[in-house]
Amino acid sequence: MAKDYKALIADISQYTAQLRKAVPDTMAGFGAMAKAATADGALDKKTKEFMALSIAVALRCDGCIGFHTKALKELGATRAEVCEVLALCVYMGGGPSLMYAADALRSFDQFSEA
């Protein structure tokens, strides 16, 4: 069964909205940390998103894969760039990373559709 990453992150977003209401300080803190960590600095946002995608593949987090591939598409990443990042994931993580790298490519392709 193929994963629908657009639906997956939409569903997660509904529940993170509920968490924002239930634990606003925690969610605001997480949001502030994410904003600070992904801001352009010595590394640009796209490079940081590639790093986040790599960690998402390594940790096998479907939601993270979805959010970071969506962000990469929005930042102008190409399929070739994503594939090179995923190749490094496979090199470092072996077979399990290969399975999630394939899903990450599927996710990027889904967000690349018109």
Backbone as CSV, one residue per row, in Angstrom:
resi,resn,N_x,N_y,N_z,CA_x,CA_y,CA_z,C_x,C_y,C_z
1,MET,0.842,-1.173,0.000,0.000,0.000,0.000,0.893,1.245,0.000
2,ALA,0.725,2.085,-0.996,1.499,3.314,-1.096,0.978,4.338,-0.090
3,LYS,1.880,5.085,0.464,1.506,6.121,1.425,1.119,7.393,0.684
4,ASP,0.118,8.067,1.205,-0.312,9.356,0.674,0.208,10.420,1.639
5,TYR,1.351,11.013,1.288,1.994,11.949,2.203,1.224,13.251,2.352
6,LYS,0.498,13.656,1.319,-0.328,14.861,1.446,-1.410,14.647,2.504
7,ALA,-2.065,13.502,2.449,-3.097,13.182,3.435,-2.484,12.990,4.819
8,LEU,-1.329,12.358,4.860,-0.667,12.101,6.138,-0.351,13.403,6.872
9,ILE,0.259,14.364,6.178,0.608,15.588,6.898,-0.617,16.455,7.174
10,ALA,-1.658,16.332,6.348,-2.904,17.047,6.640,-3.516,16.517,7.934
11,ASP,-3.497,15.197,8.092,-4.034,14.576,9.300,-3.210,14.967,10.525
12,ILE,-1.901,14.901,10.392,-1.035,15.284,11.516,-1.261,16.745,11.873
13,SER,-1.404,17.589,10.869,-1.613,19.021,11.109,-2.888,19.282,11.906
14,GLN,-3.937,18.490,11.662,-5.175,18.640,12.442,-4.914,18.384,13.921
15,TYR,-4.128,17.372,14.195,-3.884,17.025,15.587,-2.828,17.913,16.246
16,THR,-1.890,18.430,15.466,-0.963,19.390,16.072,-1.712,20.686,16.390
17,ALA,-2.743,21.011,15.607,-3.580,22.177,15.933,-4.282,21.956,17.264
18,GLN,-4.742,20.728,17.501,-5.372,20.421,18.785,-4.356,20.520,19.924
19,LEU,-3.139,20.076,19.664,-2.096,20.198,20.683,-1.776,21.661,20.971
20,ARG,-1.797,22.511,19.925,-1.554,23.945,20.140,-2.576,24.533,21.107
21,LYS,-3.815,24.045,21.051,-4.849,24.505,21.982,-4.653,23.903,23.371
22,ALA,-4.276,22.643,23.414,-4.159,21.934,24.686,-2.903,22.309,25.468
23,VAL,-1.773,22.478,24.749,-0.500,22.801,25.407,0.189,23.925,24.621
24,PRO,-0.384,25.119,24.676,0.111,26.210,23.831,1.561,26.601,24.098
25,ASP,1.983,26.580,25.334,3.362,26.985,25.632,4.365,26.002,25.030
26,THR,4.079,24.718,25.157,4.957,23.697,24.584,5.041,23.834,23.075
27,MET,3.894,23.990,22.438,3.865,24.082,20.979,4.503,25.384,20.494
28,ALA,4.324,26.466,21.238,4.974,27.730,20.875,6.490,27.592,20.996
29,GLY,6.929,26.900,22.027,8.358,26.666,22.198,8.940,25.827,21.081
30,PHE,8.207,24.790,20.692,8.660,23.949,19.592,8.704,24.762,18.298
31,GLY,7.677,25.561,18.059,7.636,26.400,16.858,8.785,27.389,16.815
32,ALA,9.082,28.002,17.957,10.191,28.957,18.017,11.524,28.254,17.763
33,MET,11.676,27.058,18.317,12.908,26.299,18.096,13.042,25.929,16.622
34,ALA,11.954,25.481,16.004,11.986,25.123,14.591,12.339,26.338,13.731
35,LYS,11.738,27.474,14.037,12.010,28.698,13.265,13.477,29.101,13.388
36,ALA,14.004,29.047,14.587,15.403,29.424,14.811,16.361,28.430,14.151
37,ALA,16.056,27.147,14.269,16.954,26.120,13.738,16.984,26.113,12.216
38,THR,15.876,26.486,11.577,15.816,26.420,10.117,16.101,27.753,9.440
39,ALA,16.335,28.800,10.206,16.610,30.113,9.626,17.943,30.100,8.873
40,ASP,18.004,30.902,7.822,19.271,31.055,7.110,20.347,31.543,8.069
41,GLY,21.505,30.973,7.950,22.655,31.357,8.756,23.890,30.944,7.990
42,ALA,24.826,30.285,8.666,25.995,29.749,7.965,25.555,28.723,6.920
43,LEU,24.445,28.040,7.200,23.816,27.128,6.240,22.481,27.724,5.825
44,ASP,22.119,27.554,4.564,20.830,28.087,4.119,19.699,27.117,4.477
45,LYS,18.456,27.615,4.351,17.284,26.824,4.725,17.206,25.502,3.963
46,LYS,17.516,25.540,2.676,17.406,24.319,1.879,18.383,23.259,2.374
47,THR,19.606,23.658,2.674,20.591,22.712,3.204,20.097,22.115,4.517
48,LYS,19.534,22.950,5.356,19.023,22.470,6.635,17.853,21.515,6.442
49,GLU,17.010,21.771,5.457,15.898,20.859,5.179,16.412,19.522,4.641
50,PHE,17.483,19.551,3.840,18.086,18.288,3.402,18.587,17.496,4.609
51,MET,19.189,18.191,5.560,19.666,17.520,6.769,18.486,16.941,7.552
52,ALA,17.407,17.714,7.666,16.227,17.242,8.394,15.618,16.026,7.706
53,LEU,15.573,16.047,6.376,15.054,14.886,5.645,15.922,13.662,5.916
54,SER,17.232,13.849,5.931,18.138,12.727,6.208,17.868,12.130,7.584
55,ILE,17.672,12.984,8.562,17.382,12.504,9.919,16.027,11.813,9.942
56,ALA,15.048,12.349,9.221,13.719,11.730,9.160,13.798,10.327,8.579
57,VAL,14.603,10.155,7.526,14.783,8.826,6.928,15.472,7.907,7.936
58,ALA,16.522,8.396,8.572,17.272,7.572,9.526,16.401,7.140,10.700
59,LEU,15.522,8.031,11.154,14.662,7.713,12.295,13.340,7.068,11.888
60,ARG,13.135,6.956,10.570,11.945,6.297,10.015,10.655,6.974,10.455
61,CYS,10.618,8.290,10.284,9.457,9.092,10.693,8.689,9.547,9.451
62,ASP,7.566,8.882,9.179,6.767,9.217,7.999,6.296,10.668,8.002
63,GLY,5.824,11.142,9.132,5.359,12.523,9.205,6.479,13.508,8.912
64,CYS,7.637,13.262,9.487,8.787,14.141,9.244,9.185,14.111,7.772
65,ILE,9.177,12.928,7.165,9.491,12.816,5.743,8.527,13.680,4.943
66,GLY,7.246,13.592,5.257,6.250,14.384,4.545,6.473,15.878,4.691
67,PHE,6.641,16.342,5.908,6.803,17.780,6.130,8.092,18.308,5.496
68,HIS,9.172,17.537,5.574,10.446,18.039,5.050,10.531,17.942,3.525
69,THR,9.908,16.926,2.922,9.893,16.907,1.454,9.007,18.026,0.919
70,LYS,7.916,18.313,1.609,7.055,19.439,1.202,7.838,20.745,1.294
71,ALA,8.549,20.936,2.378,9.352,22.150,2.544,10.433,22.244,1.472
72,LEU,11.065,21.126,1.165,12.105,21.137,0.130,11.537,21.511,-1.225
73,LYS,10.372,20.997,-1.555,9.742,21.371,-2.823,9.474,22.875,-2.834
74,GLU,8.964,23.404,-1.742,8.673,24.835,-1.647,9.938,25.689,-1.721
75,LEU,11.071,25.129,-1.298,12.344,25.847,-1.341,13.068,25.680,-2.674
76,GLY,12.435,24.974,-3.613,13.012,24.840,-4.945,13.963,23.681,-5.129
77,ALA,13.953,22.727,-4.206,14.817,21.555,-4.369,14.389,20.770,-5.604
78,THR,15.357,20.185,-6.262,15.065,19.350,-7.425,15.014,17.887,-7.008
79,ARG,14.407,17.089,-7.855,14.356,15.652,-7.612,15.769,15.081,-7.574
80,ALA,16.644,15.573,-8.431,18.030,15.088,-8.458,18.734,15.385,-7.136
81,GLU,18.513,16.568,-6.575,19.123,16.903,-5.283,18.600,15.986,-4.188
82,VAL,17.287,15.780,-4.174,16.695,14.899,-3.166,17.259,13.487,-3.308
83,CYS,17.385,13.008,-4.540,17.932,11.664,-4.757,19.365,11.545,-4.242
84,GLU,20.174,12.570,-4.431,21.551,12.517,-3.907,21.567,12.471,-2.394
85,VAL,20.694,13.234,-1.754,20.596,13.193,-0.299,20.152,11.805,0.146
86,LEU,19.189,11.244,-0.553,18.696,9.914,-0.191,19.747,8.843,-0.424
87,ALA,20.590,9.015,-1.425,21.689,8.072,-1.646,22.621,8.049,-0.441
88,LEU,22.883,9.211,0.121,23.721,9.282,1.317,23.031,8.596,2.496
89,CYS,21.711,8.767,2.591,20.949,8.086,3.648,21.092,6.575,3.534
90,VAL,20.994,6.061,2.317,21.111,4.623,2.102,22.515,4.153,2.458
91,TYR,23.518,4.911,2.034,24.909,4.577,2.351,25.108,4.480,3.872
92,MET,24.588,5.452,4.598,24.812,5.491,6.041,23.894,4.546,6.818
93,GLY,22.707,4.261,6.267,21.736,3.502,7.040,21.378,2.132,6.520
94,GLY,21.910,1.751,5.361,21.658,0.421,4.826,20.218,0.181,4.401
95,GLY,19.814,-1.075,4.470,18.505,-1.506,3.990,17.319,-0.764,4.581
96,PRO,17.245,-0.601,5.912,16.109,0.131,6.460,16.018,1.563,5.916
97,SER,17.147,2.206,5.748,17.126,3.557,5.183,16.710,3.533,3.722
98,LEU,17.055,2.468,3.002,16.625,2.340,1.613,15.101,2.326,1.527
99,MET,14.446,1.609,2.427,12.984,1.531,2.407,12.370,2.916,2.620
100,TYR,12.906,3.672,3.570,12.364,4.998,3.860,12.833,6.033,2.845
101,ALA,13.993,5.815,2.237,14.439,6.697,1.158,13.484,6.593,-0.020
102,ALA,13.053,5.374,-0.334,12.081,5.191,-1.415,10.780,5.920,-1.088
103,ASP,10.344,5.826,0.156,9.136,6.553,0.562,9.348,8.059,0.520
104,ALA,10.536,8.515,0.881,10.814,9.951,0.836,10.758,10.460,-0.600
105,LEU,11.261,9.667,-1.540,11.182,10.060,-2.942,9.720,10.083,-3.395
106,ARG,8.942,9.109,-2.975,7.507,9.095,-3.272,6.850,10.369,-2.730
107,SER,7.200,10.741,-1.503,6.625,11.938,-0.886,7.000,13.179,-1.689
108,PHE,8.279,13.314,-2.055,8.708,14.473,-2.849,7.939,14.510,-4.155
109,ASP,7.793,13.378,-4.794,7.052,13.319,-6.063,5.593,13.727,-5.862
110,GLN,4.988,13.302,-4.754,3.603,13.682,-4.495,3.471,15.196,-4.322
111,PHE,4.420,15.815,-3.651,4.354,17.259,-3.460,4.754,18.014,-4.720
112,SER,5.393,17.327,-5.652,5.793,17.952,-6.923,4.655,17.945,-7.946
113,GLU,3.633,17.128,-7.703,2.497,17.081,-8.635,1.752,18.403,-8.593
114,ALA,1.217,18.779,-9.748,0.473,20.047,-9.827,-0.802,19.998,-9.029
